[in-house]
Amino acid sequence: MKIHEKYIKRCIELAKNGLSVAMPNPSVGAVIVCDGKIIGEGFTSAYGGNHAEVNAINSVKDKSLLEKSTIYVSLEPCSHFGKTPPCCDLIIKYKIPNVIIGTVDTNSKVSGRGIKTLLEAGANVTVGILEAECRESNKRFFTFQEKKRPYIILKWAESADGFISPFSKNEKKPVWITNTYSRQLVHKWRSEEAAILVGTQTVVDDNPRLDVRDWTGKNPTRIVLDKNNRISKESYIFDISQKTFVISDKIIDYSKNVVLQIAEFLFKNNLQSVIIEGGRQTLQSFIDANLWDEARIFNGTEIFSTGTKAPTITGRIVEKRKIGSDELLICLNYD
């Protein structure tokens, strides 16, 4: 492995640590190397806190070493004032001579300005190391900036015979198709996304909490479709445990392209990603509109014989793995 790739790969690994808390900022990793040794590392703090470069520089005990070091970052350092001062200014202040960048930041506030600032200050700047991998690590951020919509993840579980739920059940709660480990993984996923969305019937039938109670992390913003205000005010979605938007016909026009309006609503509310958990009609509407990026599909061992059929989807399968008795399929949109 080439030396620059080695350290940018480490930046990507570090960036994963800030994924669940950095949004709407991208989660970035930074590594500082001097004489072939890592002397500092950092990743993006929770939104409003330090960026990766600042944390990495702060972690270096002997600041005099910075003048002969190289800083690696998975994303172009910022050059503007936001919640925090520009990272470029700090790199220049400590006279770090070499800056290796994974990919350009396409946010209009940055987009090459950070690179220009560093070059004008006399730094040696290299751009485009493991660029595809760096973009993948911030796929939510890049989708939001470039497509002006959230990164959309579809998720459902289906029985061994292809149903997502039986026609009848005894209690107003979900009928579990997957095992405990798969359900815990879903809660981890929820902690990594800005929002979670379900349709009216899912709330009426299951009264879900849509939280991360089986994982440590932040709860996503709940988005619930309820055209005619059918959902009982006693439902969990109306508790005050997490931010919730109920999208009625007073918010969007249900006679027009609902899926597109939902994406626009999420974008306007600065929600960078959403995991859509059903039911079938809601999931299929996003599939039919070709407005999705990733699908995560569990196949359990339960046999329902009859019930609500699972959505129909085509895409590029990128992963298959077993989680106990369940099988998880990860699929990406061909587009």
Secondary structure by P-SEA (a helix, b strand, c coil): ccaaaaaaaaaaaaaaaaccccccccbbbbbbbccccccccccccccccccaaaaaaaacccccccccbbbbbcccccccccccccaaaaaaaacccbbbbccccccccccaaaaaaaaaaccccccccaaaaaaaaaaaaaaaaaccccbbbbbbcccccccccccccccccccccccaaaaaaaaaaaaaccbbbbcaaaaaccccccccccccccccbbbbbbcccccccccccccccbbbbbbcccccccccaaaaaaaaaaaaacccbbbbcccaaaaaaaaaaccccbbbbbbccccccccccccccccccccccccccbbbbbbbbcc
